[in-house]
Amino acid sequence: MDSTRSSVTMTGPVVVGTDGSDHATRAVRWAAREAAARGRPLRIVYAIATGHGRPYLSQEDSRQVGGFAEGVLEEAAALARRLAPAVPVTTYMCEDEPAACLLGEAGPDATIVVGSRGLGGFASLLVGSDSLRVAAHSRVPVVVVPSGDDQEPKGVVLAAARDERDEETLRVAAALAAREGASLRVLSAWVFLENVGSMATMFDGVDRLAADQATATARLVAPVRKDLPDLTVSEHVVRAGSVSEALVAATVGADVIVIGSRRRSHSIGSPLGHVTHAVLHHAHCPVVLVPHP
């Protein structure tokens, strides 16, 4: 890891995007509780995207958009204050595009929270460029709260870990689990010759590769066990036909999944890796994306 880069934390203020939709309301709820757990401020942002030239909008149109946004922000702030009375709550109506607004409001130690779908400014989150832009360019953690995030707590933080690049991800997940009094479940899913089907079991190298993966995962988890001896940590190394499917399936039994936001080195297609992208779309619990160096 680059020694000049400061460590990622989830201890700073929380910035959440809203547009009044049910999905955004879930995000506000999650963000308010998270800000309360940290004892830090909450910033609620509505992106009206009326800046940078909207010639088809009259002054009256802009006033109506602004009035609607103010109402949504007031409702979101009232909800946050009911859920977390001790949390300082501020609101901001931003004239830029959603991703730019959220990235601009997030300081160096903030966490950005968004819902999985929305209306207006946040309609394309998880399915379009806005969500990908936030996740791909954010230097701070991004939390995506899915629809239906109202399940009973399971007391489990799930961490996706593959190699040494996930040291930061694992550290963030461990700190979150320790804070919540939850256990940490580290899942390392790997694929071996997935295109040869059942023939893969005939290769002598499968057992060796499985053992090597287990050893690598144990080495990765060792610092967490040392630094947090009271934390319950379990390691699960599985050979899967699809890493994405294995991770998504595991989210059924977790309160949150923490995964590194692996970013492609080229500009073709999604800026995020396919595993990260799939988890964002299909996870059954909130997804914490930890930026990689």
SULUR-V796322 format. One record per residue. N is the residue number from 1. SS is DSSP state (@ for helix, = for strand, . for the rest). PHI is phi in degrees with one decimal (999 if undefined). PSI is psi in whole degrees, -180 to 180 (999 if undefined). Layout:
n->N ss->SS phi->PHI psi->PSI
n->N ss->SS phi->PHI psi->PSI
This chain:
n->1 ss->. phi->999 psi->142
n->2 ss->. phi->-63.9 psi->117
n->3 ss->. phi->-69.2 psi->-16
n->4 ss->. phi->-85.3 psi->-9
n->5 ss->. phi->-93.9 psi->130
n->6 ss->. phi->-70.3 psi->151
n->7 ss->. phi->-69.4 psi->148
n->8 ss->. phi->-75.8 psi->136
n->9 ss->. phi->-129.7 psi->160
n->10 ss->. phi->-123.3 psi->57
n->11 ss->. phi->-125.2 psi->-6
n->12 ss->. phi->-88.6 psi->-169
n->13 ss->. phi->-64.9 psi->163
n->14 ss->= phi->-116.0 psi->133
n->15 ss->= phi->-116.7 psi->126
n->16 ss->= phi->-126.6 psi->140
n->17 ss->= phi->-93.7 psi->141
n->18 ss->. phi->-140.5 psi->158
n->19 ss->. phi->-146.5 psi->9
n->20 ss->. phi->91.6 psi->-6
n->21 ss->. phi->-75.6 psi->165
n->22 ss->@ phi->-60.6 psi->-40
n->23 ss->@ phi->-64.3 psi->-42
n->24 ss->@ phi->-66.8 psi->-36
n->25 ss->@ phi->-63.0 psi->-39
n->26 ss->@ phi->-61.3 psi->-39
n->27 ss->@ phi->-64.5 psi->-41
n->28 ss->@ phi->-63.4 psi->-42
n->29 ss->@ phi->-59.9 psi->-48
n->30 ss->@ phi->-62.8 psi->-43
n->31 ss->@ phi->-65.4 psi->-40
n->32 ss->@ phi->-63.3 psi->-45
n->33 ss->@ phi->-65.9 psi->-37
n->34 ss->@ phi->-66.5 psi->-43
n->35 ss->@ phi->-62.6 psi->-38
n->36 ss->@ phi->-65.4 psi->-42
n->37 ss->@ phi->-63.7 psi->-32
n->38 ss->@ phi->-85.0 psi->-23
n->39 ss->. phi->71.1 psi->37
n->40 ss->. phi->-126.9 psi->165
n->41 ss->. phi->-69.9 psi->161
n->42 ss->= phi->-120.9 psi->131
n->43 ss->= phi->-115.7 psi->121
n->44 ss->= phi->-105.9 psi->126
n->45 ss->= phi->-119.5 psi->134
n->46 ss->= phi->-118.0 psi->124
n->47 ss->= phi->-97.5 psi->113
n->48 ss->. phi->-94.3 psi->-13
n->49 ss->. phi->53.1 psi->42
n->50 ss->. phi->-101.3 psi->-3
n->51 ss->. phi->-84.4 psi->-178
n->52 ss->. phi->57.7 psi->33
n->53 ss->. phi->85.9 psi->98
n->54 ss->. phi->-127.0 psi->78
n->55 ss->. phi->-61.2 psi->-21
n->56 ss->. phi->-82.9 psi->-5
n->57 ss->. phi->-98.1 psi->123
n->58 ss->. phi->-80.6 psi->171
n->59 ss->@ phi->-61.5 psi->-37
n->60 ss->@ phi->-67.0 psi->-41
n->61 ss->@ phi->-57.2 psi->-47
n->62 ss->@ phi->-62.7 psi->-39
n->63 ss->@ phi->-64.3 psi->-40
n->64 ss->@ phi->-67.0 psi->-41
n->65 ss->@ phi->-61.4 psi->-45
n->66 ss->@ phi->-62.7 psi->-40
n->67 ss->@ phi->-64.1 psi->-41
n->68 ss->@ phi->-63.1 psi->-45
n->69 ss->@ phi->-61.9 psi->-41
n->70 ss->@ phi->-61.4 psi->-40
n->71 ss->@ phi->-64.0 psi->-43
n->72 ss->@ phi->-63.4 psi->-43
n->73 ss->@ phi->-64.1 psi->-40
n->74 ss->@ phi->-62.8 psi->-43
n->75 ss->@ phi->-65.3 psi->-42
n->76 ss->@ phi->-64.2 psi->-41
n->77 ss->@ phi->-65.3 psi->-40
n->78 ss->@ phi->-63.4 psi->-41
n->79 ss->@ phi->-62.1 psi->-46
n->80 ss->@ phi->-61.6 psi->-40
n->81 ss->@ phi->-70.5 psi->-32
n->82 ss->@ phi->-67.4 psi->-42
n->83 ss->@ phi->-74.4 psi->-34
n->84 ss->. phi->-138.9 psi->77
n->85 ss->. phi->-59.5 psi->-28
n->86 ss->. phi->-86.0 psi->-7
n->87 ss->. phi->-86.6 psi->127
n->88 ss->. phi->-67.5 psi->124
n->89 ss->= phi->-117.3 psi->128
n->90 ss->= phi->-126.1 psi->158
n->91 ss->= phi->-125.8 psi->158
n->92 ss->= phi->-149.4 psi->125
n->93 ss->= phi->-97.8 psi->114
n->94 ss->= phi->-105.1 psi->135
n->95 ss->. phi->-86.6 psi->-5
n->96 ss->. phi->-87.8 psi->-176
n->97 ss->. phi->-72.8 psi->158
n->98 ss->@ phi->-53.9 psi->-50
n->99 ss->@ phi->-62.2 psi->-44
n->100 ss->@ phi->-63.3 psi->-38
n->101 ss->@ phi->-63.0 psi->-49
n->102 ss->@ phi->-67.7 psi->-43
n->103 ss->@ phi->-64.5 psi->-36
n->104 ss->@ phi->-71.3 psi->-31
n->105 ss->@ phi->-84.2 psi->-17
n->106 ss->. phi->-82.2 psi->119
n->107 ss->. phi->-77.9 psi->-174
n->108 ss->. phi->-68.1 psi->-18
n->109 ss->. phi->-125.0 psi->20
n->110 ss->. phi->-83.8 psi->172
n->111 ss->= phi->-128.1 psi->134
n->112 ss->= phi->-97.3 psi->134
n->113 ss->= phi->-122.6 psi->133
n->114 ss->= phi->-136.7 psi->156
n->115 ss->= phi->-86.0 psi->166
n->116 ss->. phi->-78.9 psi->-20
n->117 ss->. phi->-144.9 psi->176
n->118 ss->. phi->-172.8 psi->-172
n->119 ss->. phi->-117.9 psi->158
n->120 ss->@ phi->56.7 psi->-121
n->121 ss->@ phi->-60.2 psi->-26
n->122 ss->@ phi->-111.9 psi->20
n->123 ss->. phi->-63.8 psi->-28
n->124 ss->. phi->-96.9 psi->6
n->125 ss->. phi->-58.2 psi->133
n->126 ss->. phi->77.4 psi->-17
n->127 ss->. phi->-121.8 psi->-6
n->128 ss->. phi->-137.8 psi->-165
n->129 ss->@ phi->-73.0 psi->-28
n->130 ss->@ phi->-62.4 psi->-51
n->131 ss->@ phi->-64.1 psi->-41
n->132 ss->@ phi->-64.0 psi->-36
n->133 ss->@ phi->-67.1 psi->-42
n->134 ss->@ phi->-61.5 psi->-51
n->135 ss->@ phi->-65.8 psi->-37
n->136 ss->@ phi->-76.0 psi->-28
n->137 ss->@ phi->-111.7 psi->-9
n->138 ss->. phi->-69.8 psi->137
n->139 ss->. phi->-96.2 psi->3
n->140 ss->. phi->-125.0 psi->164
n->141 ss->. phi->-59.3 psi->145
n->142 ss->= phi->-121.8 psi->129
n->143 ss->= phi->-110.1 psi->126
n->144 ss->= phi->-109.4 psi->118
n->145 ss->= phi->-97.8 psi->118
n->146 ss->. phi->-78.0 psi->168
n->147 ss->. phi->-68.7 psi->151
n->148 ss->. phi->73.1 psi->22
n->149 ss->. phi->-82.3 psi->65
n->150 ss->. phi->-134.9 psi->29
n->151 ss->. phi->-79.2 psi->161
n->152 ss->. phi->-65.5 psi->140
n->153 ss->. phi->-58.3 psi->140
n->154 ss->. phi->-107.8 psi->-10
n->155 ss->. phi->70.0 psi->30
n->156 ss->= phi->-134.5 psi->129
n->157 ss->= phi->-105.4 psi->123
n->158 ss->= phi->-99.1 psi->131
n->159 ss->= phi->-120.2 psi->129
n->160 ss->= phi->-89.7 psi->123
n->161 ss->. phi->-136.4 psi->131
n->162 ss->. phi->-120.8 psi->-43
n->163 ss->. phi->-155.3 psi->-169
n->164 ss->@ phi->-62.5 psi->-19
n->165 ss->@ phi->-66.5 psi->-15
n->166 ss->@ phi->-96.5 psi->12
n->167 ss->@ phi->-58.4 psi->-45
n->168 ss->@ phi->-66.2 psi->-42
n->169 ss->@ phi->-59.1 psi->-45
n->170 ss->@ phi->-66.3 psi->-39
n->171 ss->@ phi->-64.5 psi->-42
n->172 ss->@ phi->-64.0 psi->-43
n->173 ss->@ phi->-63.8 psi->-41
n->174 ss->@ phi->-65.1 psi->-42
n->175 ss->@ phi->-63.8 psi->-39
n->176 ss->@ phi->-65.9 psi->-44
n->177 ss->@ phi->-62.8 psi->-44
n->178 ss->@ phi->-62.6 psi->-41
n->179 ss->@ phi->-64.3 psi->-39
n->180 ss->@ phi->-86.6 psi->-4
n->181 ss->. phi->68.0 psi->29
n->182 ss->. phi->-103.5 psi->169
n->183 ss->= phi->-90.5 psi->158
n->184 ss->= phi->-109.9 psi->123
n->185 ss->= phi->-111.6 psi->115
n->186 ss->= phi->-99.5 psi->120
n->187 ss->= phi->-113.5 psi->123
n->188 ss->= phi->-118.7 psi->107
n->189 ss->= phi->-104.7 psi->133
n->190 ss->= phi->-134.4 psi->155
n->191 ss->. phi->-119.8 psi->135
n->192 ss->. phi->-128.7 psi->116
n->193 ss->. phi->45.9 psi->53
n->194 ss->@ phi->-62.0 psi->-19
n->195 ss->@ phi->-84.3 psi->-5
n->196 ss->@ phi->-104.1 psi->6
n->197 ss->@ phi->59.3 psi->-136
n->198 ss->@ phi->-66.5 psi->-16
n->199 ss->@ phi->-63.5 psi->-21
n->200 ss->@ phi->-58.4 psi->-30
n->201 ss->@ phi->-71.9 psi->-11
n->202 ss->@ phi->-84.9 psi->-13
n->203 ss->. phi->-83.7 psi->134
n->204 ss->. phi->-64.4 psi->-24
n->205 ss->@ phi->-77.9 psi->-9
n->206 ss->@ phi->-62.3 psi->-50
n->207 ss->@ phi->-62.8 psi->-39
n->208 ss->@ phi->-65.7 psi->-44
n->209 ss->@ phi->-64.0 psi->-38
n->210 ss->@ phi->-62.8 psi->-43
n->211 ss->@ phi->-65.6 psi->-40
n->212 ss->@ phi->-63.4 psi->-41
n->213 ss->@ phi->-65.3 psi->-41
n->214 ss->@ phi->-63.7 psi->-41
n->215 ss->@ phi->-64.4 psi->-43
n->216 ss->@ phi->-63.6 psi->-40
n->217 ss->@ phi->-66.8 psi->-42
n->218 ss->@ phi->-61.3 psi->-39
n->219 ss->@ phi->-65.2 psi->-38
n->220 ss->@ phi->-67.4 psi->-37
n->221 ss->@ phi->-82.7 psi->-21
n->222 ss->@ phi->-52.2 psi->-46
n->223 ss->@ phi->-61.0 psi->-33
n->224 ss->@ phi->-66.6 psi->-45
n->225 ss->@ phi->-61.1 psi->-37
n->226 ss->@ phi->-70.8 psi->-45
n->227 ss->@ phi->-75.1 psi->-30
n->228 ss->. phi->-127.4 psi->72
n->229 ss->. phi->-64.1 psi->-22
n->230 ss->. phi->-87.7 psi->-6
n->231 ss->. phi->-81.1 psi->132
n->232 ss->. phi->-79.6 psi->117
n->233 ss->= phi->-123.0 psi->131
n->234 ss->= phi->-124.9 psi->143
n->235 ss->= phi->-112.1 psi->135
n->236 ss->= phi->-132.2 psi->110
n->237 ss->= phi->-109.0 psi->117
n->238 ss->= phi->-130.0 psi->140
n->239 ss->= phi->-90.4 psi->125
n->240 ss->. phi->-129.5 psi->155
n->241 ss->. phi->-71.0 psi->-26
n->242 ss->. phi->-145.7 psi->122
n->243 ss->@ phi->-62.0 psi->-41
n->244 ss->@ phi->-58.7 psi->-48
n->245 ss->@ phi->-63.6 psi->-39
n->246 ss->@ phi->-63.4 psi->-44
n->247 ss->@ phi->-67.7 psi->-45
n->248 ss->@ phi->-62.0 psi->-43
n->249 ss->@ phi->-60.8 psi->-38
n->250 ss->@ phi->-69.5 psi->-22
n->251 ss->@ phi->-69.1 psi->-16
n->252 ss->@ phi->-60.2 psi->-34
n->253 ss->@ phi->-101.5 psi->22
n->254 ss->. phi->-129.3 psi->156
n->255 ss->. phi->-83.6 psi->-28
n->256 ss->= phi->-160.6 psi->148
n->257 ss->= phi->-114.5 psi->134
n->258 ss->= phi->-109.4 psi->123
n->259 ss->= phi->-140.4 psi->144
n->260 ss->= phi->-71.7 psi->137
n->261 ss->= phi->-85.5 psi->76
n->262 ss->. phi->-62.7 psi->132
n->263 ss->= phi->-118.1 psi->138
n->264 ss->. phi->-69.6 psi->151
n->265 ss->. phi->-87.0 psi->-7
n->266 ss->. phi->-118.6 psi->171
n->267 ss->. phi->-99.9 psi->6
n->268 ss->. phi->-85.1 psi->130
n->269 ss->. phi->75.0 psi->-158
n->270 ss->. phi->-64.7 psi->139
n->271 ss->. phi->-70.3 psi->-15
n->272 ss->= phi->-99.2 psi->155
n->273 ss->. phi->-63.4 psi->158
n->274 ss->@ phi->-66.6 psi->-31
n->275 ss->@ phi->-67.7 psi->-48
n->276 ss->@ phi->-58.3 psi->-44
n->277 ss->@ phi->-61.6 psi->-44
n->278 ss->@ phi->-65.7 psi->-41
n->279 ss->@ phi->-63.5 psi->-41
n->280 ss->@ phi->-57.4 psi->-41
n->281 ss->@ phi->-72.9 psi->-36
n->282 ss->@ phi->-120.9 psi->-2
n->283 ss->. phi->-61.7 psi->147
n->284 ss->. phi->-92.7 psi->2
n->285 ss->. phi->-141.5 psi->169
n->286 ss->= phi->-56.5 psi->145
n->287 ss->= phi->-111.0 psi->124
n->288 ss->= phi->-101.1 psi->115
n->289 ss->= phi->-95.2 psi->118
n->290 ss->= phi->-99.4 psi->122
n->291 ss->= phi->-63.8 psi->134
n->292 ss->. phi->-83.5 psi->153
n->293 ss->. phi->-56.7 psi->999
